[in-house]
Amino acid sequence: MSQDDDIARAVRAASTGDERAFAVLWRCLHPALLRYLRVIVGDAADDVASETWLQAARDLHRFTGDGAAFRGWLFRIARNRAIDEQRRAGRRPEHPTDTFADEAAGIPARDAAAEAFEGSDTTWALSRIATLPTDQAEAVMLRVVAGLDVATTAQVLGKRPGAVRIATMRGLRRLAADPQVRARNPVATPARAIRTEGV
């Protein structure tokens, strides 16, 4: 059974008021959502993520679709809340923060050393993605990190699927050519370089 199947089941239960099912959705999707928002709105990511989940909870009764559609719906809400935040702040951050809030709420504790190492890898990978032009950074985050398909990513970004493919390809090529990525992982393909850094 795929994660999208688990999400679809949780969405059905959460839409009837099952709080545990909503917690399942949060545990499945919050880490990728927060990583995406770190690249897009930097320090405001936690606040924007909270606004996203509040709107999702409020509007869940209107949602129809499967697990993949729910992921797209959630990231579309997040992008809209991020745009609102950027307008409110009157700026467009280009770099994620250096530290992340604990994303593992509700998940058993892991070895502190392994967690610190993985966290530094994730921070580093997100900092490299944040150097990309905004359209490429968003496409890479949604396609590679959030795992959305091309059609869903296009809906989230309000672009054509071909534009999403091109932005993703260009972003991954830029990452592959980035001196810091090459120095850290000289034989990795672009997508693998990001995936292997814990993103």
C-alpha positions in Angstrom: 0.0 0.0 0.0 1.4 3.4 -1.0 1.6 6.6 1.1 -1.1 8.1 -1.1 -3.4 5.3 -0.1 -2.7 5.9 3.6 -3.3 9.6 3.0 -6.6 9.0 1.1 -7.8 6.8 4.0 -6.8 9.5 6.6 -8.5 12.2 4.6 -11.8 10.3 4.5 -11.6 9.8 8.3 -10.4 13.3 9.1 -13.2 14.8 7.0 -15.7 13.2 9.5 -13.9 14.7 12.4 -11.4 12.0 13.3 -8.5 13.9 15.0 -6.2 10.9 14.9 -6.6 10.7 11.1 -5.7 14.4 10.8 -2.6 13.7 12.9 -1.7 11.0 10.4 -2.0 13.6 7.6 0.2 16.0 9.5 2.9 13.4 10.2 3.0 12.2 6.6 3.0 15.7 5.0 4.3 18.3 7.4 8.1 17.6 7.0 8.0 18.1 3.2 5.6 21.0 3.6 7.9 22.7 6.1 11.0 22.1 3.9 9.2 23.6 0.9 8.1 26.7 2.9 11.7 27.1 4.3 12.9 27.7 0.8 10.0 30.0 -0.2 9.5 32.1 3.0 12.5 31.4 5.2 11.9 32.4 8.8 8.2 32.6 8.4 7.9 28.9 7.4 6.5 27.7 10.7 3.9 30.4 10.8 2.9 29.8 7.2 2.7 26.1 7.8 0.4 26.6 10.7 -1.8 28.8 8.6 -1.8 26.1 5.9 -2.9 23.4 8.3 -5.6 25.6 9.8 -7.0 26.3 6.4 -6.8 22.6 5.5 -8.6 21.6 8.6 -11.3 24.3 8.0 -11.8 23.4 4.4 -11.3 19.6 4.5 -15.0 18.9 4.1 -14.9 20.5 0.6 -12.0 18.4 -0.6 -12.6 15.6 -3.0 -10.0 13.3 -4.5 -7.3 10.7 -3.7 -4.1 10.9 -1.7 -2.1 12.5 -4.5 -4.8 15.1 -5.1 -4.8 15.9 -1.4 -1.0 16.5 -1.4 -1.4 18.9 -4.3 -4.3 20.6 -2.6 -2.3 21.1 0.6 0.7 22.5 -1.2 -1.5 24.8 -3.2 -2.8 26.2 0.0 0.7 26.5 1.3 1.9 28.4 -1.7 -1.0 30.8 -1.5 -0.3 31.4 2.2 3.4 31.9 1.3 2.5 34.5 -1.3 0.3 36.3 1.2 3.2 36.3 3.7 5.6 37.7 1.1 3.2 40.5 0.3 2.7 41.2 4.0 6.4 41.3 4.7 7.1 43.3 1.5 10.1 41.1 0.7 11.0 37.8 -1.0 13.6 35.9 1.0 16.1 33.9 -1.0 17.8 31.9 1.8 16.3 29.5 4.3 17.1 29.9 8.0 20.1 28.1 9.4 18.1 26.1 11.9 14.9 24.1 11.7 12.2 23.4 14.3 11.7 19.8 15.3 9.9 18.1 12.4 9.6 14.8 14.1 6.7 15.5 16.5 4.9 12.3 17.2 7.6 10.1 15.8 9.8 8.1 18.2 13.1 9.8 19.1 16.2 8.8 17.2 19.9 8.7 17.9 20.9 12.4 18.7 24.1 12.2 16.6 22.4 10.7 13.6 19.6 13.3 13.9 22.1 16.2 14.1 24.0 14.9 11.1 20.9 14.5 9.0 19.6 17.9 10.1 22.9 19.5 8.9 22.6 17.7 5.6 19.0 18.9 5.1 19.9 22.4 6.0 22.8 22.4 3.6 20.7 20.9 0.7 17.9 23.4 1.3 20.4 26.3 1.3 21.6 25.1 -2.1 18.1 24.8 -3.5 17.4 28.3 -2.2 20.1 29.8 -4.4 18.1 28.8 -7.5 15.8 31.2 -9.3 12.4 31.1 -7.5 10.5 29.1 -10.3 13.3 26.5 -10.3 13.5 26.2 -6.5 9.7 25.8 -6.2 9.6 23.2 -9.0 12.5 21.2 -7.5 11.0 21.3 -4.0 7.5 20.2 -5.2 8.7 17.5 -7.6 11.7 16.1 -5.8 11.1 16.9 -2.1 7.3 16.8 -1.9 7.0 14.1 -4.6 4.2 15.7 -6.5 3.8 14.7 -10.1 4.2 17.1 -13.0 0.4 17.8 -13.4 -0.1 18.5 -9.7 2.9 20.7 -9.5 1.7 22.6 -12.5 -1.7 23.2 -10.8 0.1 24.3 -7.5 2.3 26.7 -9.4 -0.3 27.9 -11.9 1.9 26.9 -14.8 1.8 24.5 -17.8 3.3 21.0 -17.2 6.0 21.7 -19.8 7.1 24.8 -17.9 7.3 22.7 -14.7 9.4 20.1 -16.5 11.8 22.7 -17.8 12.1 24.5 -14.5 12.8 21.3 -12.7 15.3 20.2 -15.2 17.1 23.5 -15.2 17.1 23.6 -11.4 18.5 20.1 -11.1 21.2 20.9 -13.8 22.2 24.1 -11.8 22.4 22.1 -8.7 24.6 19.5 -10.4 26.9 22.2 -11.6 27.0 24.0 -8.2 30.6 23.8 -6.9 29.4 23.0 -3.3 27.2 20.1 -4.6 30.0 18.8 -6.7 32.5 19.0 -3.9 30.2 17.3 -1.5 29.0 14.5 -3.8 31.1 14.5 -7.0 29.5 11.5 -8.7 25.8 12.1 -7.8 23.2 12.9 -10.4 21.3 16.2 -9.6 18.2 14.5 -8.1 20.3 12.1 -6.2 22.5 14.8 -4.8 19.4 16.4 -3.2 17.8 13.2 -2.2 20.9 11.8 -0.6 21.3 14.9 1.6 18.2 14.0 3.6 15.7 16.2 1.8 
